[in-house]
């Protein structure tokens, strides 16, 4: 097999699964690992993929790329709105308890839904715990919602409180539901985000809640950001807007994660 044929095959594999391993490619092509590494280097120079330890990933893998909430608000807006509406079915009018909401654009749309939430029993209220200044501002308009805004250093790019103070407050809380955003959700790498401090908060939210629900639009499925904050088996449910694909669906099923497609 010529180099051009191998490289075309690698590009197809990357498009299908998001990553390839040097050892697997050497076995499939019956060539040395050095030959495979040269192929991957040439493809990386052309921008077709990105080299990582032991292989390569799609060039669209996010790494440390991060945009502000304002910039991301219009990205896949229709899909995010559907996800927010689907997530809202987990908080019916009969719901009584506390929920936690992460910072993000999709969680912000969920907050807009919660701002219109009305309890079946007027004597009850909904407790919303959040590290997002934006989410707190939105849901506080609802007289039936009690808002607990976590303290800490606020990151300007996401308007999210982070740091030791935020983590300490979360360690004393046990919400019934936590709605978590992610910049990437991958079959092997799990849930990830570009910033380490936000990752720590997301991890505390995921592990501290009785049920953790990820709100992730299809553009982030199969992707990896720099910092992993949770494994798939730490999720109770995923709300997304498209079928996650064969590999990710299998991994979610193995991790006993309920998938809701909006």
HELIX and SHEET records of a PDB file:
HELIX    1   1 UNK A    3  UNK A   17  1                                  15    
HELIX    2   2 UNK A   22  UNK A   29  1                                   8    
HELIX    3   3 UNK A   33  UNK A   45  1                                  13    
HELIX    4   4 UNK A   69  UNK A   72  1                                   4    
HELIX    5   5 UNK A   77  UNK A   88  1                                  12    
HELIX    6   6 UNK A  105  UNK A  114  1                                  10    
HELIX    7   7 UNK A  133  UNK A  139  1                                   7    
HELIX    8   8 UNK A  164  UNK A  170  1                                   7    
HELIX    9   9 UNK A  196  UNK A  208  1                                  13    
HELIX   10  10 UNK A  218  UNK A  220  5                                   3    
HELIX   11  11 UNK A  232  UNK A  234  5                                   3    
HELIX   12  12 UNK A  246  UNK A  254  1                                   9    
SHEET    1   A 3 UNK A  19  UNK A  21  0                                        
SHEET    2   A 3 UNK A  55  UNK A  58 -1                                        
SHEET    3   A 3 UNK A  49  UNK A  52 -1                                        
SHEET    1   B 7 UNK A 145  UNK A 149  0                                        
SHEET    2   B 7 UNK A 126  UNK A 130  1                                        
SHEET    3   B 7 UNK A  97  UNK A 101  1                                        
SHEET    4   B 7 UNK A 177  UNK A 181  1                                        
SHEET    5   B 7 UNK A 211  UNK A 215  1                                        
SHEET    6   B 7 UNK A 237  UNK A 240  1                                        
SHEET    7   B 7 UNK A 258  UNK A 261  1                                        
SHEET    1   C 2 UNK A 153  UNK A 155  0                                        
SHEET    2   C 2 UNK A 160  UNK A 162 -1                                        
SHEET    1   D 3 UNK A 184  UNK A 186  0                                        
SHEET    2   D 3 UNK A 190  UNK A 193 -1                                        
SHEET    3   D 3 UNK A 227  UNK A 230 -1                                        
END                                                                             
